[in-house]
Amino acid sequence: MALKSAQINVMQTAARKAARALVRDFGEVENLQVSRKGPGDFVSKADTRTEHILSEELLKARPDFGLLPEEGEEVAARDGRHRWIIDPIDGTTNFLHGIPHFAISLALEQDGNIVAGVVYQPLTDELYWAERGAGAYLNDRRLRVSARMQLETCVVGTGLAQIGRPATPHYLAELQATMSNVAAVRRLGAASLDLAYVAAGRFDAFWETGLAAWDIAAGVLLVREAGGVVSRRDGSSDVMKTGDVLAGNEAIHGRLQRLFREARKTA
């Protein structure tokens, strides 16, 4: 059985506590009071309540740490070093439409580096977790990225354009090129789970642009600790600042990067 650190135990406890009400709400999704936060981006009472529970639990356990939540105000770290990064419901649109594919995503940043991450799917009770230098796990099972080497055998995840975030010519060219060269492309609507699926070998790769830190912080660590490669599509490493992510095993990551480079020339 994998040994979890005190930090992972704090995150796991917070996620499981917040998930209880989330599961109840999902069963009554049609009764949720929903407001528009922006084009194609919905926020519900479930979002804000879940974030409140997570913030309360994490700060109770580590009162000197800061917070970067999706919905609420950022809280500065009193110790000047640590910050929790919180996405209370990654896949809010899925949640509100009764689609059972969403997750709570939590990450711990230390001195600007992500050192621990948890992605929890409440409906399946799948807890993905990782610590820097200690590997990635699904519940108690060690994770490794897919070993596939050829694009034509791969299933690749992505995030499609939506209202307020139109597709760029470059993305459309990349999507067309990918669809023509892989076994299948999937769009599931929750980036944290997409990255967790890469870490677990369910997806062979994943790419998306325009993501926020809370969407990807835990997932990026999961992929890297499962032996995968994560970068921007151009190969640079500042994915947390840009929200431009390409993840996969070393071979497929490189092949997609070359495919995208050629596709962008024709866009």
C-alpha positions in Angstrom: 0.0 0.0 0.0 1.3 3.4 -1.0 2.2 5.7 2.0 0.6 9.1 1.8 2.4 12.1 3.4 0.7 14.4 5.8 0.0 16.9 3.0 -1.7 14.3 0.8 -3.8 13.2 3.8 -4.9 16.8 4.4 -5.9 17.2 0.7 -7.6 13.8 0.6 -9.6 14.5 3.7 -10.7 17.9 2.4 -11.7 16.5 -1.0 -13.7 13.6 0.4 -15.5 15.9 2.9 -16.4 18.4 0.2 -17.5 15.6 -2.2 -20.4 14.4 0.1 -22.6 17.4 -0.6 -21.5 17.5 -4.2 -22.7 13.9 -4.8 -26.1 14.8 -3.2 -26.4 17.9 -5.4 -25.6 15.9 -8.5 -28.5 13.7 -7.8 -30.8 16.7 -7.8 -29.0 18.7 -10.5 -32.1 20.0 -12.1 -33.0 21.9 -8.8 -29.7 23.7 -8.5 -29.9 27.5 -8.7 -27.4 28.5 -11.5 -26.1 31.9 -12.4 -24.1 33.0 -15.4 -20.5 33.8 -14.6 -19.4 34.4 -18.1 -19.8 33.1 -21.6 -19.9 29.3 -21.5 -18.7 29.3 -17.9 -21.3 28.5 -15.3 -21.1 28.8 -11.5 -23.5 27.2 -9.1 -24.2 27.1 -5.4 -22.5 23.7 -5.5 -19.2 25.4 -6.8 -19.1 28.0 -4.1 -20.1 25.7 -1.2 -17.6 23.1 -2.3 -14.8 25.7 -2.5 -15.8 27.0 1.0 -15.5 23.5 2.5 -12.2 22.9 0.8 -10.7 26.3 1.8 -11.9 25.8 5.4 -10.4 22.3 5.7 -7.1 23.2 4.1 -6.6 26.4 6.1 -7.6 24.7 9.3 -4.9 22.1 8.8 -2.3 24.6 7.5 -3.2 28.1 8.6 0.0 29.7 7.4 -0.5 28.6 3.8 -2.1 30.8 1.1 -5.0 30.0 -1.2 -5.6 30.4 -5.0 -9.2 29.4 -5.5 -11.2 29.4 -8.7 -14.2 31.3 -7.4 -13.1 33.2 -4.3 -10.5 35.7 -3.4 -6.8 34.8 -3.3 -5.3 34.5 0.2 -1.7 35.4 0.7 0.6 32.9 2.4 1.6 34.0 5.8 4.7 31.7 5.6 5.6 33.3 2.2 6.2 29.8 0.7 3.1 27.6 0.4 -0.2 28.0 -1.5 -3.1 25.7 -2.0 -4.6 25.8 -5.6 -8.2 24.8 -5.7 -10.7 23.9 -8.4 -13.9 22.9 -6.5 -15.6 21.4 -9.6 -13.6 20.9 -12.7 -16.2 20.1 -15.3 -18.9 22.4 -14.0 -20.8 22.3 -17.3 -20.9 18.5 -17.1 -22.0 18.6 -13.5 -24.9 21.0 -14.2 -26.1 18.9 -17.2 -26.1 15.7 -15.3 -23.1 14.3 -17.1 -21.1 12.2 -14.5 -17.7 13.4 -15.4 -16.2 16.0 -13.0 -13.6 16.3 -10.3 -12.3 18.2 -7.3 -8.7 19.3 -8.1 -6.3 20.4 -5.4 -2.6 21.2 -5.6 0.1 22.4 -3.2 2.6 25.0 -4.5 5.9 25.5 -2.6 8.2 28.3 -3.6 6.6 28.4 -7.0 6.7 24.7 -7.7 3.9 22.2 -7.5 4.9 19.6 -4.9 1.6 17.7 -4.3 -1.7 17.2 -6.2 -5.0 15.4 -5.8 -7.7 14.9 -8.4 -10.8 13.3 -6.9 -13.8 11.9 -8.9 -16.5 11.6 -6.3 -18.9 9.5 -8.3 -16.4 6.7 -9.0 -14.4 7.3 -5.7 -11.2 7.5 -7.8 -8.5 9.4 -6.0 -5.5 10.3 -8.2 -2.6 11.7 -6.2 1.0 12.5 -6.6 4.0 14.0 -4.7 7.0 15.5 -6.3 9.7 12.8 -6.5 7.4 10.1 -5.0 5.3 8.9 -7.9 1.7 9.1 -8.9 -1.2 6.8 -7.8 -4.8 6.0 -8.3 -6.0 5.1 -4.8 -3.2 2.7 -3.9 -2.1 1.6 -7.4 1.1 3.1 -8.8 0.5 4.8 -12.2 2.6 4.8 -15.4 1.8 6.6 -18.6 1.0 4.6 -21.7 3.8 2.8 -23.4 2.4 3.2 -26.9 4.8 4.4 -29.5 2.8 5.0 -32.7 0.2 7.7 -33.1 -2.2 5.5 -35.1 -2.8 3.3 -31.9 -3.4 6.3 -29.6 -6.5 7.8 -28.0 -5.8 11.5 -27.4 -7.8 14.0 -25.3 -8.3 17.7 -26.0 -10.5 20.6 -25.1 -12.7 22.1 -27.8 -13.7 25.7 -28.3 -16.8 27.1 -26.5 -18.7 30.3 -26.3 -16.4 33.2 -25.4 -13.3 31.1 -26.4 -13.5 30.6 -30.2 -11.1 28.1 -31.8 -8.0 29.6 -33.4 -6.9 28.6 -36.9 -3.9 27.0 -35.3 -6.0 24.8 -33.0 -8.3 23.8 -35.8 -5.3 22.8 -37.9 -3.9 20.8 -35.0 -7.2 19.1 -34.4 -7.6 18.1 -38.0 -4.1 16.8 -38.2 -4.5 14.8 -35.0 -7.8 13.3 -36.1 -6.2 12.1 -39.3 -3.3 10.4 -37.5 -4.6 8.8 -34.3 -7.1 6.1 -33.4 -9.5 8.5 -31.7 -9.8 12.0 -30.2 -11.9 12.5 -27.1 -13.3 15.7 -25.5 -14.5 14.9 -22.0 -14.7 18.5 -20.5 -12.6 18.3 -17.3 -8.9 19.0 -17.9 -7.8 17.7 -14.4 -9.3 14.3 -15.2 -7.9 14.4 -18.8 -4.4 14.8 -17.3 -5.1 12.1 -14.7 -6.2 9.8 -17.5 -2.8 10.4 -19.2 -1.0 9.6 -16.0 -3.1 6.3 -15.7 -2.4 5.4 -19.4 -6.1 5.7 -20.3 -5.3 8.6 -22.6 -2.0 8.4 -24.5 -1.8 12.2 -24.7 -3.8 15.4 -24.0 -3.5 19.0 -25.3 -5.5 22.2 -24.7 -4.9 25.9 -24.5 -6.4 28.7 -22.4 -6.5 26.8 -19.2 -6.1 28.3 -15.7 -3.7 27.2 -13.0 -6.4 25.5 -11.0 -7.4 23.4 -14.1 -4.0 21.9 -14.5 -1.8 22.2 -11.4 -2.5 18.8 -9.9 -2.8 17.0 -13.3 0.5 18.2 -14.6 2.3 16.8 -11.5 0.4 13.5 -11.9 1.6 13.1 -15.5 5.2 14.0 -14.7 5.3 11.6 -11.6 3.8 8.9 -13.8 6.8 9.2 -16.2 5.2 11.4 -18.7 6.3 14.7 -20.4 4.4 18.0 -20.0 5.2 21.2 -21.9 3.6 23.9 -24.0 2.9 22.9 -27.6 6.1 24.6 -28.7 8.1 22.6 -26.1 8.7 25.4 -23.5 8.0 24.6 -19.9 6.0 27.5 -18.5 2.6 25.7 -18.7 1.3 27.0 -15.4 1.6 30.6 -16.5 0.3 30.2 -20.0 -2.3 27.4 -19.7 -1.0 25.9 -22.9 -0.5 22.1 -22.3 0.7 19.1 -24.2 1.1 15.9 -22.1 1.9 12.3 -23.0 4.7 9.7 -22.9 8.0 10.9 -24.3 7.5 9.3 -27.7 3.9 10.4 -28.3 4.6 13.9 -26.9 7.4 14.4 -29.4 5.3 13.0 -32.3 2.4 15.3 -31.5 4.7 18.3 -31.2 6.1 17.7 -34.6 2.6 17.1 -36.0 1.4 20.4 -34.5 4.4 22.3 -35.9 3.7 21.1 -39.4 -0.1 21.7 -39.0 0.5 25.3 -37.9 2.4 26.1 -41.1 -0.7 25.5 -43.1 -3.2 27.3 -40.8 
